[in-house]
């Protein structure tokens, strides 16, 4: 039995998977820590219409969240590195 997406439900893009793997590597996360990356519509006029939210949810410990004000497809690994390592999570 093959699993297929429901109509109008898209599979996550390969770029989102690459970003998720990069977050894991940059932060040295174990397999028990969830990494969630989502694109959201930004309601603020000063930001682009799409923003990317990165959440790290460890089994034990505090959750962390970063927001990048650009679509996920435009985020490079260098930009992700700068965001995760230079800015405090919200």
N, C-alpha and C positions, 0 to 999 in steps of 0.2 A: 504494500500500500504506500503510495507516494503522497506526501503532504504538499498541498498547494495552497497559496494564499486565497483568502476569500475575495470575491470581486471587489475591486476598488481599494484593496489593501496591498500596498507595495512591500516587497521584501526590503530590508535595510540595504543601503548602498554599500558597495565594497569599501568606499572611502570612510564611512562611519566605522567599519570593522578595523580599518587601518588606524584610525584615530584612537579607537578603544585599545588596541594593542600597544600603541605608542604611549598612552596614559599609563598602562600597566608597567611598561618598561621604564619610563621616566621616574615613576614613583616607587618602583620596586615592590609592586603589590603581589600578594599571594593569590592563589586560586579561590580562596574563600571570600575575597573582597569583590563586591559587585562594582562594575564600571558602567554607568549609563550615560549615553550621549543622545541628546534629543535636539531637534530643531524646533523652535517655537516662533510664532508670529509675535513680533515686538510691537507694542501699541504706542511707543514713544516716537514722536516726530523726529527727534534728533538722531535716532539710530536707524540702520537699515531695516527693511520689513521683516527679515529673518535674523534670529540670533541663535547661537548654539550654546546649550547648557551641558556642562560636564559635571556629573555627580559621582562621587566615590563613597561607597557604603560598606565599611568593614563590618565583619561579624561582631567584633568586639571593638568598641571605640566610637569616636565621633564621626559623623558624616561630613563630607566637604562638598562644596559646590562652587563652580567657576562659570562665568558667563562671558562668552566672546561675541561681540556685536557684529557678526558676519555669518553668512551661511556656512554650513559644515564643509561643503565642497570647495570653499575658498581657503580653508584653514590649512596651513602647512605644518609640518612637524616642528619646524623652528619656532613658529608662532605659538604652537601648543606648549613647547618647552618653556618659552619665555613667560607665558601665562601661568602655568602650573608652578614654576619654580620661583618666579619673581613677585607674583601677587598672592596675597593671603586669600584663602578660600572664604566665601561668604557663608 
